[in-house]
Amino acid sequence: MAPGRWGPGTNVYIAGHNLIKAHTAAYRLYNETYRVQSPGGKGQVGISLRTDFNLPKDKSNRNDEEAAERGRQFQVGWFASPLLAETGDYPQVMKTNVNLRRSYQDRLPEFSEDEKTANFGATDFLGLNYYTSKLTSPSKPHFDHPSYERDMDIQVEQPRADPRGLGEALRWIKTTYDNVPVYITENGVVDENGTLEDVHRVTFFRQHLNQVLKAIKQDHCDVRGFVASSLLDSFTGVAGYSHKFGLFHVDFSDKARSRSPKASALALTNVIRDNGFRRGYRFVWGGACGSDDGNSVDVNILKKLGVSHYSFYFSWSRLMPKGNDAEFEEKQVKYYNNLINELRAHNIE
């Protein structure tokens, strides 16, 4: 993965540390300067985290449960605990396990006391990208050649689509982080043939949405929104165009990049129309698109689906290809301005 730098057990922690510090600085700047300028002063800033949620291989085995918890803390807690735990610091199990290998070298950076104070509370919500879960059990500790993966002292089975894991993740976040508001910022399933009759995707969303509904209704998890990933078949960083997540098929052989709804798009339209969630619950659509045009076509698709909200991401590497704000790519600025204008024209937030 870009940028391709190699530093086993070192660079990964340095990058994570810098990411947390950058997020905290951006949040504090927004909170102190720009929040008041948002509509009603109610703008929010959060962080979105990927999890292949760790579940114990044997629920009755205490060692498996402890191993699963280590996996959760190393993946979600790594970034969530500094922002949501009163310590403003990394999870204790993470510090303990990495420091057991300290004789190799100091690998996990430390926050100063001032940084810990600034970290705590530096997010208004937690975004969760969930696709799979992993059955987890302990592994024999390895002290030679430390790495992020070995620091966890766990072994996992092949990740798998698991609706139950999403419900467990929501309940774990509620218990661990005082029921922080959660937006499920990505959830979806892949195929490689791009079929319009994507029955597997219909089943996937029905089962996962059912787990979300149970978490809200039965366990009172503060889930605020759900983003189906993705609206269109698009480019992925690992598999290019071969992995297709879209609710709409994109014909890349057509210069117009024509879109066709899959069965999953129609099924989720019914979910939105029938309001399967509690009254007033907002169902948010989101996804990435590899094209720089077609705004009006894509927004018309959203309008036909009946959605009220749409989630999209700024590609900073496209907006600022030289890595600074001295020179913006005007084509990209125009693209995002047109997209926002089209959404507003159709009353989509």
N, C-alpha and C positions, 0 to 999 in steps of 0.2 A: 504494500500500500504506500501511497505518497506520504512523505517525500523519500521513503526508502532508506532512512537512516537506521543503523543497526547498533544497538547497545543493550544486550539482554539483561533485564533486571535493573537497568539504570535509567535509560532514556524514557521508558514508559512512565516511570514515576515522576521524572522531571517535567515531562509534558503535561501530565495530569495536574501536578502542583501549579504550574503556570496557568493552566486553564482555569483552575479554581480561583486563583488570584485575579485573573483578568475578569472573570465573571463577577466577582465581588466588587471590583473597582467599577465596572459598568453599571451594576445594580445600584451602588451607592450614588454614583453620578446621576442616574435617572431619578432615584428617589429624592435626592436633595435639590435637583435643578429642573427636571423635565416632567415629573409626574403631575405637577400642578397644572401643566399646560395641556394635559390629556383631557378628553371629554369628561366633565364632572370631577376631574382630578382622580379618576379611578383606573387609570392605566396600570397594567401589571407586567412584570418581568419574571420569567421563570427559567428553569433549565430542563432540558430533555435528555433522558438517560436511556441507553439500550440495556435490556436485560434478557439473557437466556436463563430464566428464573430457575434457581437450584431447588430441587425437591429431593427429600431423602429417598434412596433406593428402597429401603425398608422402613416404613413409618414407625414400626415398633422398635426399631434399633436406635438407641440413643446416639451411638457413634455416627450413624448415617445422618441423623438430624443435626448433630454438631457440625459435620462436614458440609451439609447443605447451607447451614447458617454462615459458615466461613465463606462459602462461595458467594452468598448474597452480599455480605459485607465487603468483600473484595471487589465486587462488580458495581452494585448500586450504592452501598455505603461509602465507598471510596470518594464519591463526589457528593452524595446526599448528606452524609454526616457532618462534614464541615459547615454546611449551610443550614442544616435543620436540627442538629444536636446541640445542646447548650454548651458543650465543650468547644465548639467551633473547630474541631480537629478530626483527624482520621479515626476510624473505628479502632478500638483498643486491640482487637484480635489482629487487625492488619499491622499495627505497629509492632505487636509482640512477635508475630511470625516473621516479618521482615527483619526485625532486630536480632532474631535468633541467628541470622546469617550475617550479622554485622561484621564478624571477623573477616569476611570477604572484602567488604568495603561499605561505607555509609551509602545507602541506596535510597531510602525514603526521606525526602526533604522534610524539614520541620517548619511549622508556622510559628512566628513570634506571637507573644501574648496579644499585641495590638492587632495582628492579623486574625487571630482566633476570634477576638471581639468583633471585628469587622465582618468575618465570615458568617457568624450566627445570625440567621434571619434574612440573609441576602437572597431571598427568593420568595415570590408570592405564591408559587405553585410548583408542583413537580410534574414534568412531562415524562411519560413512560412509553418507550418503543418496545413492544412485545410481539414476538413471532413464535418462539419456541420455549420449551423448558428442558432441563437436564436432570436425569436421575443421578444422584450423587452419593458417593461413599468415601471414606477416608483412604488415603494412600500413605505409604511409608514415606516419612520425611526425607528429603534429599537436601544435603548441605553443600554438595559440589555443584558448580555451575548454576548459581541461583538465577531464577527468572520469575516473572510475574506469575506464570502458571504454576511453577513449583512452590512458590511461597504459600499457596493456599492449602497445600497438603491434602488435596482431594483428587479423586478420579471420577470421571463422568461418562455416561453413555452417550451415544450419538444424539444430538438435539432432535427433538420431534415436535410437531404441531400438537399442542395440548391445551384445550380450552380451560381445563381445571387449573393449569398453571397461572393463567391470567387472574382468575379469582383469588388464588393463593397469594399472588404478588400484591394485589390491591389490599387484601386483609393484612399482609405483612407490613406494607407501608403505613396503613392506618395505625397499627399497634406500635411500630417502631418510631414513627415520626409524628405522633399526636394528630393523626387524621388530617394531614396537610392536604389541601385541594389538589386533585390529580386530573390531568388531561392525558388520555391515551393518545399520544401524538403519532403513533404508527402501529397498525395492526393489519396484516394481510398474509397472503399465501401465494407462492410462485407456481408457474407452470412454464413449459418450454414450447408448447405448440400453439399457444394463443387462441385456443378454441373459444367460440362464442357460447358454446354450451358448457360453461365452466361450473358444472354441478358441484364439484369439490369445493369451489370457492364459496358458493351459496351456503353449503353445509358449514364450512369454516366460519363464516361470519355469523350465521345463526347460533352456532354453539358458543362462540366467543362473546357475542352480545348477550346471550343468556347468562353467562357467568358475570358479566358486568352488571346486568340487572339484578342478579342475586346479591352481588356485593353491595349495591346501593340499597335495595329494599330490605334484605335480611340482616346485613352486617353494618349498615349505615356508613359505608365508605363514601367520602366526599368526592365523588367522581363528577367532574364538571363537563366533560366533552369527550368525544370519540372521533378519531380521524382514521378513515379507511384508507389504506395504502395499497395501491395508489389510484388516482382517477384514471390515468392513462398508462398504457404500456410505454415504458421509457427506458432511459439508459441507467444502468447500475454500475457502481464503481468496480465491482468484482467480476461480473459476468457480461458486461456490455448490454446488448439488446437481446441476448438469448434468454434471459430470465424475465418473464412477463408477470407483473403484479397487477396490471390495470383492470379496472372495471369496464374500460372501453378499449377495444382493439384499435391499434394504429397501423395503417397500411403504409409502411415505410418505402414501398415501391412506388407509391403515388406521390407526386410532387406536392400535392395539396395536403398530404398526410391525413387522409380521410379517417374519421373515427366511426366505429360501430359499437353499439352497446352489447355487452355480454349479458348472460342470464343473471349474473351477480349484480349488475347495475339495476336491472329491473326488480330484483328481489329486495335490494336495499332501498329502492324508491318506495316500495310498499311499506318497509319499516318506518321510513320517514313520514309517509302519508298517514299511516295508521297510528303514529305516535306511540310506539310500543313502550317507550319510557314514560316516566311520570310527567304530568302536565307541566308544560313550560320548559321541559328539558331540551337543551339545544344539541342537535346532532350536527357535527362539524365534518365537512368533507375536506380532504387535503391530499396532496400528491405532487410529485415533481414531474416536469415535462422537459424533454430534451430539446424542444424547439424554441425559437425566439419569435415566433409569429403564431397566428391562429387564435389570438385572444378572444375575438368575438365568437368564434366557433366554440371554444371551450366554455366560455361563460354562458352561451346559449344552452350547452349541454347541462350545465349546473342548474340553469333556470328550469329546464324541462324536468329535471330530477326533483325540483321543489325544495332545494336546500336553502337554508337561511344564512349559512356561514361557509367560508372557504379558507383553508389554511394553505399558505405557500411560503417558500423560502427564498431569501435573497442569496444569489450566488455572488459572494464577494469577490471571488477570483475572476469573474466575468465583469463585474462592475469596476473593479480596480485591478486590472491585470498586472500592473507593475508593483502592487503591494502597498501603495500609499494613496492618499487622497489628492495628490497633485494632478492626477490625470484620470478622469472617469471615461469609461467607454459609453459614448452617447447613445449608441444603439441599444445597450442594455438599460440605460436610464429611461429611454423612450418606451421600451418593452414593459417595464414595471409600471410606469405612469399610465400607459394605455390599459394595462390589466386592472389597475386599481380603479380607473375611471369606468371601465366596463362593468366591474363588480358593483360600483356605487350606482350606476345607471339602472341596474336590475335589482337594487335594494338587497344585495348580498353583502353581508358584513365580513 
